[in-house]
């Protein structure tokens, strides 16, 4: 991620997610390398899915099933919407955030009037992806718009105004920003052999030699064996703990027998 940041000249600085799946209100600031750590079902995958829904390759329409539902709720309120805000800033060749997009920047030419300035005149681009109920259509709709401002305090996210442009966010705006995600439950080796997958295109169209591809597959095969090894170790640990407990019980029983003889 850091390599791409240095080469691209931009970096996603912050992501704000509201009412997406199990994420009622989540704000995460990103660095050149960001690692998400948490227990199972704590929302790590949900956060990545939110980013994918906003700027992912082959972006999908957010469905009503993605709307956050509290444990005490049985029906989704019609006024509850899913909102995913993404903040992007320009960076220099060392990955440091800079005040403005360079005059010859590819992104400046691409986004043009969609780029905004904060109170200190620093350039930024903010994209809001929102799914909400449309009374006229009688259905949920998904919209992507540029934001005019980015509220410093995440609690004030609703106060952020969308830009009044002649168009909304289109595919061309995100084409070079697309977010790719590989589900941990999937086998990357299978994906690399699937002609329809991003990973197949990555290794086949980027000039990587067959020997290097085989080397990558070999290393991935070893990585795929790690979960099996971890599972075996966990099973062995449980067996060992049972053995230790049984041994302790045996010793206690021996001591009791000795005391009875006394």
C-alpha positions in Angstrom: 0.0 0.0 0.0 2.8 2.4 0.8 4.5 1.7 -2.6 1.3 2.6 -4.4 0.9 5.7 -2.3 4.3 6.9 -3.3 3.8 6.2 -7.0 0.2 7.5 -7.3 0.6 10.9 -5.6 -2.5 10.5 -3.5 -3.5 8.8 -0.3 -6.8 7.9 1.4 -6.5 9.7 4.7 -9.8 8.9 6.4 -12.9 6.7 6.0 -16.2 7.3 7.8 -18.9 4.7 7.8 -22.4 5.1 9.0 -25.1 2.4 9.3 -23.3 -0.2 7.2 -23.9 -3.8 8.4 -22.6 -4.1 11.9 -20.9 -0.6 11.7 -23.2 2.0 13.2 -20.6 4.7 13.4 -17.0 4.1 12.6 -14.2 6.6 11.8 -10.8 5.3 10.8 -7.8 7.3 9.8 -5.5 5.5 7.4 -1.7 5.7 7.0 0.5 4.5 4.2 0.2 1.1 5.8 -2.8 0.3 8.0 -3.5 -2.9 9.9 -6.9 -3.7 11.2 -6.8 -5.8 14.4 -9.9 -7.1 16.2 -11.8 -10.1 17.4 -14.0 -12.2 15.1 -17.2 -10.4 14.0 -15.9 -7.0 15.3 -16.4 -5.4 11.9 -13.0 -5.6 10.2 -14.4 -7.2 7.1 -17.4 -5.0 7.2 -15.2 -1.9 7.1 -13.3 -3.3 4.0 -16.7 -4.2 2.4 -17.8 -0.6 3.0 -14.7 0.7 1.2 -15.4 -1.8 -1.6 -19.0 -0.6 -1.9 -17.8 3.0 -2.2 -14.8 2.7 -4.6 -14.4 -1.0 -5.2 -13.6 -2.7 -8.5 -17.0 -3.8 -10.0 -18.8 -1.7 -7.4 -22.1 -3.1 -6.4 -25.3 -1.3 -5.4 -25.7 -1.3 -1.6 -28.8 -3.3 -0.7 -31.3 -2.8 2.2 -29.8 -5.9 3.8 -26.6 -3.9 4.3 -28.3 -1.3 6.5 -27.4 -1.4 10.2 -30.0 -3.0 12.4 -29.7 -2.8 16.2 -30.3 -6.0 18.2 -33.5 -4.6 19.6 -34.9 -3.6 16.2 -36.9 -5.9 13.9 -37.5 -3.4 11.0 -35.2 -0.9 9.4 -36.5 2.8 9.8 -37.0 4.3 6.4 -35.1 7.5 7.4 -31.9 5.5 8.1 -29.3 5.7 5.4 -26.0 4.1 4.7 -23.2 6.7 4.3 -19.5 6.0 3.4 -17.3 9.1 3.2 -13.7 8.9 1.9 -11.1 11.7 2.2 -8.2 11.8 -0.2 -5.2 14.2 -0.1 -2.2 14.7 -2.4 1.2 13.4 -1.3 4.8 14.0 -2.5 7.2 11.3 -3.7 8.2 10.5 -0.1 4.5 10.0 0.8 4.2 13.2 2.8 0.9 15.0 2.6 1.2 18.2 0.7 -1.0 21.4 0.5 -2.1 21.1 -3.1 -2.2 18.9 -6.2 0.8 19.8 -8.4 -0.1 21.9 -11.5 0.8 18.9 -13.8 -0.9 16.3 -11.6 -2.9 13.6 -13.3 -5.5 13.8 -10.5 -5.9 17.6 -10.9 -6.7 17.1 -14.6 -9.1 14.2 -13.8 -11.1 15.7 -10.9 -10.7 19.4 -11.7 -13.7 21.3 -10.0 -14.4 18.3 -7.8 -11.3 19.2 -5.7 -12.1 21.3 -2.6 -10.0 23.3 -0.2 -10.2 23.3 3.6 -10.0 26.3 5.9 -6.3 26.4 5.5 -6.5 26.3 1.7 -5.3 22.7 1.5 -6.5 20.6 -1.4 -8.6 17.5 -0.8 -11.1 15.3 -2.5 -14.0 13.8 -0.6 -16.5 11.3 -2.0 -19.7 10.4 -0.3 -21.5 7.1 -1.2 -25.0 7.0 0.2 -27.9 4.6 0.0 -31.2 6.1 1.2 -34.9 5.7 0.7 -36.4 7.7 -2.1 -40.1 8.6 -1.5 -40.9 9.4 -5.1 -39.5 6.1 -6.4 -40.6 4.1 -3.4 -37.3 2.3 -3.3 -33.7 2.6 -2.0 -31.2 4.4 -4.3 -27.4 4.7 -4.2 -25.7 8.0 -4.9 -22.1 9.0 -5.1 -21.3 12.7 -4.8 -18.3 15.0 -4.1 -18.2 16.8 -0.8 -17.7 20.6 -0.6 -16.2 20.3 2.9 -14.9 17.8 5.4 -15.9 18.2 9.0 -12.9 18.0 11.4 -15.2 16.5 14.1 -16.6 13.2 12.8 -19.7 13.8 14.9 -20.6 16.7 12.6 -20.4 14.5 9.4 -24.0 15.4 8.5 -23.1 19.0 8.2 -20.8 18.3 5.3 -22.3 19.7 2.1 -22.1 18.1 -1.3 -20.7 20.0 -4.2 -23.2 21.6 -6.6 -21.7 20.3 -9.8 -23.3 19.5 -13.2 -22.6 15.8 -12.5 -22.2 13.3 -9.7 -19.3 10.9 -9.3 -18.9 8.8 -12.4 -16.9 5.7 -13.1 -14.1 7.7 -14.8 -13.5 9.6 -11.5 -12.8 6.2 -9.7 -11.3 4.2 -12.6 -7.7 4.8 -11.4 -8.7 4.7 -7.7 -10.4 1.3 -7.7 -10.2 -0.7 -4.4 -9.4 -4.4 -4.7 -10.1 -6.8 -1.9 -9.4 -10.5 -1.6 -11.8 -12.3 0.8 -9.8 -14.3 3.4 -12.1 -17.2 2.8 -11.1 -17.5 -0.8 -8.0 -19.2 -2.2 -5.7 -16.7 -4.0 -4.2 -19.6 -6.0 -7.6 -20.4 -7.4 -8.1 -16.7 -8.2 -4.8 -16.5 -10.0 -5.9 -19.3 -12.3 -9.4 -17.7 -12.9 -9.3 -15.7 -16.1 -12.1 -13.5 -14.8 -10.4 -12.5 -11.6 -8.3 -9.4 -11.0 -5.4 -11.4 -9.7 -5.2 -13.4 -12.9 -5.1 -10.2 -14.9 -2.5 -8.8 -12.5 0.0 -11.6 -13.1 -0.8 -12.1 -16.8 -0.8 -8.5 -18.0 1.9 -6.9 -15.9 4.9 -8.6 -17.6 5.6 -11.1 -14.8 7.5 -14.1 -16.1 6.1 -17.7 -15.8 8.9 -18.6 -13.4 8.0 -15.8 -11.1 4.3 -16.7 -11.2 5.2 -20.3 -10.3 7.4 -19.0 -7.5 4.5 -16.9 -6.2 2.2 -19.9 -6.4 4.7 -22.0 -4.4 4.9 -19.4 -1.7 1.2 -19.0 -1.6 0.8 -22.8 -1.3 3.0 -22.7 1.8 1.0 -19.8 3.3 -2.2 -21.7 2.6 -0.8 -24.6 4.8 -0.4 -22.2 7.8 -4.0 -22.3 8.9 -3.9 -26.1 8.9 -0.7 -26.0 10.9 -2.3 -23.5 13.4 -5.4 -25.7 13.7 -3.2 -28.7 14.4 -1.2 -26.8 17.0 -4.5 -25.7 18.7 -5.8 -29.3 18.8 -2.5 -30.5 20.1 -2.5 -27.8 22.8 -6.0 -28.9 23.9 -4.9 -32.5 24.1 -1.9 -31.5 26.1 -4.0 -29.4 28.5 -6.3 -32.4 29.0 -3.3 -34.6 29.7 -1.9 -32.1 32.2 -5.3 -31.8 34.0 -5.6 -35.6 34.1 -2.1 -35.9 35.5 -2.8 -33.3 38.2 -6.0 -35.1 39.1 -4.0 -38.4 39.4 -1.5 -36.8 41.7 -4.3 -35.3 43.9 -5.9 -38.7 44.1 -2.6 -40.3 45.2 -2.2 -37.7 47.9 -5.7 -38.3 49.1 -5.1 -42.0 49.2 -1.9 -41.5 51.2 -3.7 -39.3 53.7 -6.4 -41.9 54.1 -3.8 -44.6 54.9 -2.3 -42.3 57.5 
